[in-house]
Structure formats: C-alpha cells, structure tokens
Amino acid sequence: MAIHLRQAAAWLLLLGLAAPLLEAQVGKPTAEELSRRNNGPGPVPGAARANQVPLSDEPPSSDPRDFAGTWRAGRPGGPGGGGPRPGAPPGAGPGPAPPGSAATGAKLSARVVCVPPDGTTAGTDGPLLIVQTATQITWAAEEMHSIRRIYLTGSFTADFKPNFLGEALGHWEQNTLVVETRGLKALPAGARMIEHWNKSADGRQIELRIEQQDASGAPLGAPRTQLLNWAPGDKLLEWMCEDYNDEWLPGGQDYNDQVTH
C-alpha cells in the first residue's frame, strides 16, 4: 500500500511539473495564427496589402490591382522620378512662383492664396501615399494635405454640392481601375472627369489617363496622362500652404527659411 501511495505521489508531482509546459504548448499560437493576428484573415481581392502601408525598403506589389504605397508624380530627377523642388529639402515648399503671383505684380493665383488644387492635379507636386482597401482607395498627398477618396462601392450622392475634389467612384475593368469624378468646381455643371489607372508589369509605375467630359459626354479638351512612380523611401512631411506660400506675398520670406527654423 505504501509503495502504491509513493508511486501515486510521484505521478502527481510529475504532472504538476509538466502542466505548465503542456499549457504553454497548447496556448502557444502557431505561425499561421500569428500571421492571422498580424495581417487579418487573408488578402482582400484587389488589395494585396489592404489597410497596410508598405515598408520603406520593400519592392512594390506584383498585384496589378494593388496601388498601395508611396508615389511621386513622374518628372525628371529625384527619387521615383519626382524629386524635390530646386533648392528645397525633400517634400518642402512649392517651386517657382506661378503666373499671377506677387512676383509678377499680377492678381494672386488660386494656389498662392491656398485654394485647394482641383481633382485633376491634387497632390502631384510632392510625395503622395495611396492606402487601399476592398471598398476605398485613399489618395493622401503631402501638398496642402489634399485627400482624395475613391469609393469602390455605392453610388453617387444625389444633389451633391460641387467642391474642389468632387465625388469619385471607381470600378474594375479587368486590371484597369476606372474612376469617375463628378461635382468638380473646376468643371462646368454636369461635367465629369474619367481616369483609367494601369500599373506597369514591374509594379513601379502607375499610369493615369485623364479625360474630361461635359454633361452630354462630349470631350472637354484633350486627354492627358499622369505618371506616378514608386517612391517607398519618401516620407510625407508637413506642407502648410500658408507657411510655404508666403514667399510669393509682399514682404514674404523664402520657404527654405520656414523649414530650417
């Protein structure tokens, strides 16, 4: 009897020592579970990194329907083909004074007095961040902190009051994103802007073909093309129009003075 009691006590002792180890193994998440916790239940069709901003050192997604990341409008020089304005630190301040600025002695232009750019040019003079989900693409620009929201579901708002960026709805035609924007103040009543977004095979460039139509569908001017180049190393900095544009006002300081103090 004593032997049996000693054996039972030994088993209880072993179980007591092993229990925490067993509990730890049972409660330890698998690699798949950790992935689900960190990245969600899985990829969203048409948005390979939904709700996630790409890391600065990673290549662009190979998904032709995934536009998430940091981009710059294509023009010679600078990272991603964009590059800073001459003499300015990356992302800081506007470039040469536009026509109609104080430097020309003419009437101040809309940009100088900080009127937001319209939907055809919003945020293309500096880096911009595109965040994508299954239902919305958000275009967040450094320039004047312009935010475009392109909804991939729903319909246009009845009696929408025109504004600077309008109301944009997008849909997919194979791997081309077609965006229709209505209610742009820069266009006549009833007019619309149509964009076709296509991603290059290497994922490093987005081509936006932009056209404008009047209420009857007739073209308003010639179509134009905007290129966005992959620029993952760029960071969006503060660009307060009222600070940086004062160089164009009487007695204003250069924007380089603003960003170094």
Secondary structure, DSSP 8 states (H G I E B T S, - for coil): -HHHHHHHHHHHHHHHHHHHHHHHHHHS--HHHHHHHHH-SS-BTTBTTTT----TTS---S-TT---EEEEE--SSSGGGT---TTS-TT-S--S--TTSGGGTS---TTTTT----TTTTT-SS-EEEEE-SSEEEEEESGGG-EEEEESSS---TT---BSS-EEEEEEETTEEEEEEE-BTTS-TT-EEEEEEEE-TTSSEEEEEEEEE-TTS-B-S--EEEEEEE-TT-------HHHHGGGGSTT---HHHHHT-
